[in-house]
C-alpha cells in the first residue's frame, strides 16, 4: 500500500467527520470544508492506487 493511499483515506475519513459535525451544528461552512477535504482524500487515494498499479506493471517480467 502506498503512502498516498493511506494519507488519502485518513483525509477522507477526517473530511467525513468534519462534514457531519458541520451538518449536526448547522455550520454550513464547516460542512463544505469537510466535504472538500473528503474529496481531496479520495483523489489522493486514487493517485496512490494508480502509482501502485504502475509499479505492478513495471515489475512484471
DSSP file (Angstrom, degrees, kcal/mol; ACC not computed):
  #  RESIDUE AA STRUCTURE BP1 BP2  ACC     N-H-->O    O-->H-N    N-H-->O    O-->H-N    TCO  KAPPA ALPHA  PHI   PSI    X-CA   Y-CA   Z-CA
    1    1 A X              0   0    0      0, 0.0     2,-0.1     0, 0.0    48,-0.1   0.000 360.0 360.0 360.0 134.1    0.0    0.0    0.0
    2    2 A X     >  -     0   0    0     43,-0.1     4,-1.7    46,-0.1     3,-0.4  -0.435 360.0-118.3 -82.6 155.1    1.3    3.4   -1.0
    3    3 A X  H  > S+     0   0    0      1,-0.2     4,-3.1     2,-0.2     5,-0.3   0.878 114.9  58.3 -58.3 -38.7    1.6    6.4    1.4
    4    4 A X  H  > S+     0   0    0      1,-0.2     4,-2.4     2,-0.2    -1,-0.2   0.865 103.5  52.5 -61.5 -35.7   -0.8    8.3   -0.8
    5    5 A X  H  > S+     0   0    0     -3,-0.4     4,-2.1     2,-0.2    -1,-0.2   0.930 113.6  42.5 -65.7 -44.7   -3.4    5.7   -0.3
    6    6 A X  H  X S+     0   0    0     -4,-1.7     4,-2.4     2,-0.2    -2,-0.2   0.948 116.9  45.9 -67.9 -49.1   -3.1    5.8    3.5
    7    7 A X  H  X S+     0   0    0     -4,-3.1     4,-2.4     1,-0.2    -2,-0.2   0.896 113.1  51.8 -61.1 -40.2   -2.9    9.6    3.7
    8    8 A X  H  X S+     0   0    0     -4,-2.4     4,-2.4    -5,-0.3    -1,-0.2   0.912 109.6  48.1 -62.9 -43.3   -5.8    9.9    1.3
    9    9 A X  H  X S+     0   0    0     -4,-2.1     4,-2.5     2,-0.2    -2,-0.2   0.905 111.9  50.0 -65.6 -40.8   -8.0    7.5    3.3
   10   10 A X  H  X S+     0   0    0     -4,-2.4     4,-2.4     2,-0.2    -1,-0.2   0.911 112.3  47.3 -62.7 -42.0   -7.2    9.4    6.5
   11   11 A X  H  X S+     0   0    0     -4,-2.4     4,-2.4     2,-0.2    -2,-0.2   0.887 111.2  52.3 -65.9 -38.8   -8.0   12.7    4.9
   12   12 A X  H  X S+     0   0    0     -4,-2.4     4,-2.2     2,-0.2    -2,-0.2   0.928 111.4  45.4 -62.5 -46.2  -11.3   11.2    3.6
   13   13 A X  H  X S+     0   0    0     -4,-2.5     4,-2.2     2,-0.2    -2,-0.2   0.910 113.4  49.8 -65.4 -42.8  -12.3   10.0    7.0
   14   14 A X  H  X S+     0   0    0     -4,-2.4     4,-2.5     1,-0.2    -1,-0.2   0.894 110.6  50.9 -63.0 -39.2  -11.4   13.3    8.6
   15   15 A X  H  X S+     0   0    0     -4,-2.4     4,-2.7     2,-0.2    -2,-0.2   0.898 108.1  51.7 -65.0 -40.9  -13.4   15.2    6.0
   16   16 A X  H  X S+     0   0    0     -4,-2.2     4,-2.6     2,-0.2    -2,-0.2   0.929 111.5  47.6 -59.7 -45.1  -16.4   13.0    6.6
   17   17 A X  H  X S+     0   0    0     -4,-2.2     4,-2.4     2,-0.2    -2,-0.2   0.920 113.0  47.8 -62.8 -44.2  -16.3   13.7   10.3
   18   18 A X  H  X S+     0   0    0     -4,-2.5     4,-2.4     1,-0.2    16,-0.2   0.902 112.0  50.3 -63.3 -41.5  -15.9   17.4    9.7
   19   19 A X  H  X S+     0   0    0     -4,-2.7     4,-2.3    15,-0.2    -2,-0.2   0.924 111.9  47.0 -63.7 -44.6  -18.8   17.4    7.3
   20   20 A X  H  X S+     0   0    0     -4,-2.6     4,-2.7     2,-0.2    -2,-0.2   0.884 111.3  51.5 -65.5 -38.5  -21.0   15.5    9.7
   21   21 A X  H  X S+     0   0    0     -4,-2.4     4,-2.2     2,-0.2     6,-0.3   0.925 110.6  48.7 -63.7 -43.6  -20.1   17.8   12.6
   22   22 A X  H  X>S+     0   0    0     -4,-2.4     5,-1.9     1,-0.2     4,-0.8   0.897 112.6  48.1 -61.7 -40.4  -20.9   20.9   10.4
   23   23 A X  H  <5S+     0   0    0     -4,-2.3     3,-0.3     3,-0.2    -2,-0.2   0.904 111.8  49.8 -66.5 -41.3  -24.2   19.3    9.5
   24   24 A X  H  <5S+     0   0    0     -4,-2.7    -2,-0.2     1,-0.2    -1,-0.2   0.846 117.1  39.9 -67.4 -34.1  -25.0   18.5   13.1
   25   25 A X  H  <5S-     0   0    0     -4,-2.2    -1,-0.2    -5,-0.2    -2,-0.2   0.510 110.8-117.5 -93.7  -4.8  -24.2   22.0   14.3
   26   26 A X  T  <5 +     0   0    0     -4,-0.8     2,-1.1    -3,-0.3    -3,-0.2   0.665  66.5 143.3  78.0  15.9  -25.8   23.8   11.4
   27   27 A X     >< -     0   0    0     -5,-1.9     4,-2.1    -6,-0.3    -1,-0.2  -0.759  27.8-175.9 -93.0  96.4  -22.4   25.2   10.3
   28   28 A X  H  > S+     0   0    0     -2,-1.1     4,-2.4     1,-0.2    -1,-0.2   0.806  80.5  57.8 -65.6 -30.1  -22.6   25.1    6.5
   29   29 A X  H  > S+     0   0    0      2,-0.2     4,-2.6     1,-0.2    -1,-0.2   0.938 108.8  44.5 -65.9 -46.1  -19.0   26.4    6.2
   30   30 A X  H  > S+     0   0    0      1,-0.2     4,-2.6     2,-0.2    -8,-0.2   0.891 112.3  53.6 -63.8 -38.6  -17.6   23.5    8.2
   31   31 A X  H  X S+     0   0    0     -4,-2.1     4,-2.1     2,-0.2    -2,-0.2   0.923 111.2  45.3 -60.4 -45.0  -19.8   21.1    6.3
   32   32 A X  H  X S+     0   0    0     -4,-2.4     4,-2.4     2,-0.2    -2,-0.2   0.900 112.6  50.3 -67.4 -41.6  -18.5   22.5    3.0
   33   33 A X  H  X S+     0   0    0     -4,-2.6     4,-2.5     1,-0.2    -2,-0.2   0.903 111.2  49.9 -63.1 -40.8  -14.9   22.4    4.2
   34   34 A X  H  X S+     0   0    0     -4,-2.6     4,-2.4   -16,-0.2   -15,-0.2   0.902 109.9  49.9 -64.1 -41.3  -15.4   18.8    5.4
   35   35 A X  H  X S+     0   0    0     -4,-2.1     4,-2.2     2,-0.2    -2,-0.2   0.912 111.5  48.9 -63.8 -42.2  -16.8   17.8    2.0
   36   36 A X  H  X S+     0   0    0     -4,-2.4     4,-2.3     2,-0.2    -2,-0.2   0.911 111.4  49.4 -63.6 -42.6  -13.9   19.4    0.2
   37   37 A X  H  X S+     0   0    0     -4,-2.5     4,-2.2     1,-0.2    -2,-0.2   0.896 109.4  52.3 -64.0 -40.4  -11.4   17.6    2.5
   38   38 A X  H  X S+     0   0    0     -4,-2.4     4,-2.0     1,-0.2    -1,-0.2   0.916 110.2  47.9 -60.9 -44.1  -13.2   14.3    1.9
   39   39 A X  H  X S+     0   0    0     -4,-2.2     4,-2.2     2,-0.2    -2,-0.2   0.884 109.1  53.5 -66.4 -38.5  -13.0   14.8   -1.9
   40   40 A X  H  X S+     0   0    0     -4,-2.3     4,-2.6     1,-0.2    -1,-0.2   0.910 108.5  50.9 -60.8 -41.3   -9.3   15.7   -1.6
   41   41 A X  H  X S+     0   0    0     -4,-2.2     4,-2.4     1,-0.2    -2,-0.2   0.897 108.1  51.4 -63.3 -40.8   -8.7   12.5    0.3
   42   42 A X  H  X S+     0   0    0     -4,-2.0     4,-2.1     2,-0.2    -1,-0.2   0.908 111.7  47.3 -63.0 -41.5  -10.5   10.4   -2.4
   43   43 A X  H  X S+     0   0    0     -4,-2.2     4,-2.2     2,-0.2    -2,-0.2   0.928 111.8  49.8 -65.3 -44.8   -8.4   12.0   -5.1
   44   44 A X  H  X S+     0   0    0     -4,-2.6     4,-1.9     1,-0.2    -2,-0.2   0.888 109.9  51.2 -62.7 -38.6   -5.2   11.4   -3.1
   45   45 A X  H  X S+     0   0    0     -4,-2.4     4,-2.2     1,-0.2    -1,-0.2   0.906 108.8  51.2 -64.5 -41.4   -6.1    7.7   -2.6
   46   46 A X  H  X S+     0   0    0     -4,-2.1     4,-2.5     2,-0.2    -2,-0.2   0.877 106.0  55.0 -63.7 -37.4   -6.8    7.3   -6.3
   47   47 A X  H  X S+     0   0    0     -4,-2.2     4,-2.5     1,-0.2    -1,-0.2   0.928 109.0  48.2 -59.8 -44.4   -3.3    8.7   -7.0
   48   48 A X  H  X S+     0   0    0     -4,-1.9     4,-2.4     2,-0.2    -2,-0.2   0.888 109.3  53.0 -62.6 -39.3   -1.9    6.1   -4.7
   49   49 A X  H  X S+     0   0    0     -4,-2.2     4,-2.3     2,-0.2    -2,-0.2   0.915 110.2  47.6 -60.8 -43.5   -3.9    3.4   -6.5
   50   50 A X  H  X S+     0   0    0     -4,-2.5     4,-2.6     2,-0.2    -2,-0.2   0.923 110.9  50.7 -65.2 -44.3   -2.6    4.5   -9.9
   51   51 A X  H  X S+     0   0    0     -4,-2.5     4,-2.5     1,-0.2    -1,-0.2   0.912 111.1  49.1 -59.5 -42.9    1.0    4.5   -8.6
   52   52 A X  H  X S+     0   0    0     -4,-2.4     4,-2.1     2,-0.2    -1,-0.2   0.904 110.8  50.3 -64.4 -41.2    0.6    1.0   -7.2
   53   53 A X  H  X S+     0   0    0     -4,-2.3     4,-2.0     2,-0.2    -2,-0.2   0.904 110.5  49.1 -62.4 -42.3   -0.9   -0.2  -10.5
   54   54 A X  H  X S+     0   0    0     -4,-2.6     4,-2.7     1,-0.2     5,-0.2   0.921 109.6  52.4 -64.2 -43.6    2.0    1.3  -12.4
   55   55 A X  H  X S+     0   0    0     -4,-2.5     4,-2.1     1,-0.2    -1,-0.2   0.901 109.0  50.2 -58.3 -41.5    4.5   -0.3  -10.0
   56   56 A X  H  X S+     0   0    0     -4,-2.1     4,-0.8     2,-0.2    -1,-0.2   0.892 112.0  47.3 -65.7 -39.3    2.8   -3.7  -10.6
   57   57 A X  H >< S+     0   0    0     -4,-2.0     3,-0.6     1,-0.2    -2,-0.2   0.919 113.1  48.0 -66.9 -43.2    3.0   -3.3  -14.4
   58   58 A X  H 3< S+     0   0    0     -4,-2.7    -2,-0.2     1,-0.2    -1,-0.2   0.853 109.5  53.3 -66.9 -35.7    6.6   -2.2  -14.3
   59   59 A X  H 3< S+     0   0    0     -4,-2.1    -1,-0.2    -5,-0.2    -2,-0.2   0.641  82.6 107.3 -77.5 -14.8    7.7   -5.1  -12.0
   60   60 A X    <<        0   0    0     -4,-0.8    -3,-0.0    -3,-0.6    -4,-0.0  -0.424 360.0 360.0 -65.7 136.7    6.1   -7.8  -14.2
   61   61 A X              0   0    0     -2,-0.1    -1,-0.2     0, 0.0    -3,-0.1   0.488 360.0 360.0 -71.2 360.0    8.8   -9.8  -16.0
